[in-house]
């Protein structure tokens, strides 16, 4: 393996030195995607999710849903709230919440690994923005795909929770913590999560550019076309980094299940982010293997969207890299969020040193 990685590193170095323009363009588009899509759709809910768990308020907020869900999944109501937050908050949220429970000694690492199989989702904001409006030009299409992703996670949850040994959660020493420090800690934790997400997206944009330059992208496209796959040019980049889903052409009848499967899988980039967020405290083997049946199940459920007919593509733009104005409202607000997070992280680091 080390020889393969060494050879890959050498090839990447040659491409970066000889083709800086193509790699630079890919990185710029990835930065735009972070500023325009990822931070606006994920950051606020990541803060909210971490705060709801840390403060204990999610026991109250989600109780009307966690009571029946706990009977269905045979889980503690608090873990059912984690399941809900993970599937509506975005990919990093479940990993972050489960890791905190393991750190606090309330959940075993093995049980956390099982829960991660179903506490993993792209969230409605991301799905509707990227898949719904970005691909189909229809919020309803995004809602159908999100519903398929959520139902898939619920079905996976039945297999990993209800039909296996019961997952135990140790009681919390303090039920509620509504202090200002808890909110600030929630923001700084979310800032670390978003930093990891954005850096990984930019890095994988460079990887995709290298693969395209050396011909692997074209070879994969040709191979998938032989097997009848539609949107074959987009599958490999999206398999690596999920925000490239916006490049899928919706005119194919396979667009709904393709979007559902790729969103359920999440992409190699997201899986590496999950590995970083869990800090080695949660085994990922079961989680990684669960992505295959989960993606297949989501694709099947997403096929319901085909019955809705072709959506009106009133806001649909042709497939390809989206050129974003450098000082759009979303980008400006995202930059403000990044500056704020940097200040909070700096203050927290200084406080720890003192």
N, C-alpha and C positions, 0 to 999 in steps of 0.2 A: 504493500500500500504506500509506503513512503517513497518508493521509486515513481509510482504513478503520480503522487502529489508533487514530487519534485519536477517531473516532466511537465505537468500542468502549469506549475508556477513559472517555469521557464518560457513556455508558450505564451502565457498571459503577459509576461514581462516584455516579450518581443512585440506583441500586439499593442501594448500600451505605449511603447516607444515609437512604433512605426505608424500607428493609426490613432493619434491623440484626438483628432477631430471627432471621429465617430463615437469614441468612448465618452468624450466630453459632452457631446450632444445627448447621449443616453443618460448621463449623470444629471444634466440640467433638467431633462424631462422628469426624472425621478424626484428631484428636489421640488419641482413644481407640483408633482402628485402629492408629495408630503404636505406642502403648504396649502394646496387647494382642497385636498380630499382627506388625507389620513388624520392630520391634526384636528381640523374642524369636526370630523365625524367621530373621533375616538377619544380625544383628550378629556373633554368635559365629562363624558360618561365614565371614563376610567377613574377620574377624581371622585365622582359621585359613588361609584361602586365600592371603591376602597374605603371611602368615608362611611357609607352605610354599614359595611361590615365592621370596621374598626370601632364605630360608635355604638354598634348594637341595634341601630334603628331598623335594620332590615328585618328584624324579628317582628316588628310591628307593620312595616310598610307592605311586606309580602305575605302576611299571615293569611289573608283570604285565599291565596293561591297555594301556599305551602302546606296547609292542612290537608286538602285532598291529594296533593302531590306526594306528601310523605307517606300516605297510605298506598298510593300507586307504586312508588319506587322503594318503599320500605326503608326510608331514610329519615334521619332527624330533620325537623323542620328547618333548622338553621342551614343544613347542607342543601336542602331544597331551595333555599333562598340563594345560596351560592350557585346552584345550577341555573336558576333564572337570571341572575346577574351575569353569569358567564356567557349565556346564550343571547343576551340582548345588549351586552356591553362591548363586545368585540373580542377578537382572538386572545389578547394578552390578559384579559380580566380574570378568567378562570384560573389560569396558571398562577397569577399574582395572589389571588385570594386563597387558593389551596396551599401555596407555599407559606403564606403567613400562618395558616392553621398548623402546618407541620412545624414551623419554627417555634410556635407557642406551645408545642407539645400536646395539642388537642387532637391531632389526627396522625395516624401512622403513615409512613411513607408509602407502604404498599397499598393502603386504602386510598391515599391521595392519587396514586397511579391509576387505580381503577376509575376513580371519579373523573380524572382528567379526560378519559375516553368520551364522556358525555358533557363535561363542563368546558366546552370548546365551541365557539361559534363566532360568526362574523358580525352579528348585530344588525338590526333593521336599518340604522342610519347608513351603514356602509353598503349593505346589499341594495337598498333602494337607490342610493346615490350612484354606485358603480354599475350594478347589473340592471336595475330598473331604468333610471334616467339615462345613464351613460351608454347602455347597450340598446335597450328597447325604446327609450324615450317615453317610458310609461311607469309611473309609480306603482300602478296595480301589478305590473309584471314583476317588479321588485318585491312586492308584498307576497306574491305567490311563491317566489323562490325562497324568500326568508321563511315562510311557513313550512316549506319542504325541509329546509335546513333544521328548523326547530323540531319538527316531528321526527326527523331522523335522529337527532340527539336524544329525544325522549325515548325512542325505541331502543337505541343503544344503551341508554340508562337502565331500561328494564332488564336487559341481559347482564349488565355488569353489576347491578345493585340488587335487584329483586331476586334473581335466580342464582345468586351466589351467597357466600357467607355475609351476614349482616355487617354493615360498616358502622363502627362506633365512633362517636365524637365526645371527647371529654368536656365536662362543663367549663364554662368560662369563669375566671375569678371575679371579674367585674362585668356586670351585665351591660351597663351603658356608660359611655364616655363622650360627653358632648362639649368637651373643652376646646378652646381655640387651638391648643397644641395638636389635638387630634386632627383638626381640619388642615392645619399646615403640614403635618406629616402625610396626610392623604395626598395633598398637592405635590409634595416632593417625591412621594412614591410613584405617582402617576407620571411625573416628569421623567423619572428614570426609565419607566416603561416606554414612554413615547420616544425618548432618546434612542433606546435600543431598537425600536420599531423603525424609526426613520433612517438611522445609520445602516441597518440591514437592507432596507429597500434601496438606498443609494448604492450600496455595495453590490447587490444583485443586479442592478441595472448595468453596472460595469461588467459583471460576469456575462450577462446576456449579450452585451455588445461584443465581447471577446468571442463567444460561441458563434455569433453571426459572422464575424470577420473570418474565422478559420473554417467556416462551411458546415459546422455541426447543425446549425439551425436549418439550413437548406436541406441537409440530409434527413433530418427528422421530419421536416415538412413533406418531403418526397415519400418517405416510408409510411407516414400516416395517411397520405393521400391514396396510396396503394390499397390500404385497408378500408377506404371509403369514408375516412373521417372528414367532416366539414370543418372549416376554420382551422385547418391544420397548421397554418403559419403562426397562429396565436397560442396553440396548446402548450408547446414547450416553454415559451417565455412566461405564460401564466402559471404553469406547473412549478416554475422556479419562484415567481414573485406575483402574488395574487392581484395586485393593483393593475397589472397588464390586462385584466379581464375586460377593461373598457375598450379594448381593440377588437373584441369579437363582433363579427357581422351578424345581425339578428335575422337576416332573411332566410337562413337555413332552419328547417324544422327541428334540427338538433340543438338549437341555441339554448332553449330552456334547460334540458337535462345537462348540457355541457356546462352551463353557468352554475347549475346546482351542484354538480359533482366537483367542480374546481373550487367552489366556495366552501364546500364541506371538507375537502382535503386541506385547503388553506395555503398550500404552496410550501416548497422547501424552505424559503426564507422565513415564513412564519414559524415553522417547526423548529428552526434554529433559534428563533427568538424565544420560543417556549423553553427550549433547553437552557438558554441564558437566564431567563427570568426565574426558573425553578432552582437555579444555582446547584444543580446536582442533588438536591434533596428529594426529588420525586423520580422514580424509575419511569422511563418513557417508552419501554418496549411495548407494553400493551396499548398505549396511546397510539403509537405509530402504526401498529398492525390494525387498530380499529378504524383508521382512516380509509382503508380499502372498502370494507362493507358499508361504512357510513356514506362514502361518496357514491357507491352504487345505489344505495337506498334513496339518497337525496335526488339522484338523477331520475330514478323511477317516479318519485313523488312530484318532482318538478315538471314531469311530462304533462301534468294536468294543465300547465300553462298553454300547451299547444291547442287544447280545446277552446281556449279563449279567443283564438284567431290571432292574426297578425296585428300587433298594436299600431296605433297611429304614431308614426315616427316624426312627430312635429318638432322635436328638439334634437333629433338624432343627427350627429355629424359623421361623415365618412370615417371608416376605420383608419387608424394611424395614430402617431404620436400627437397628443393635444398640445398646441402652443398656447401658453397662458401668458397673459400680460403680467409683467414683473411686479406691478404694484396694484394688483386687483385687491378687492376688499378682503377676500379670504386669505390671501397671502400676507397682507399687512397685519390682519388680526393674528394670524399664526405666528408671525415674527414677534409680535407683542407677547404672545403666550410663551415663546421660547425665551425671550429676555426675562420675563417674570420668573419662569422656572429656574433659569440660571442664577438669578438673584437669591431665590429661596434655597437652592442647593448650596450656594456659596455661604449663606448665613448659617445653614445647618452644619456644614463642615467646620466652619469657624467655631461654632458653639461646642461641637464634639471635641475639638482640639483644646479648648479652654477648660 
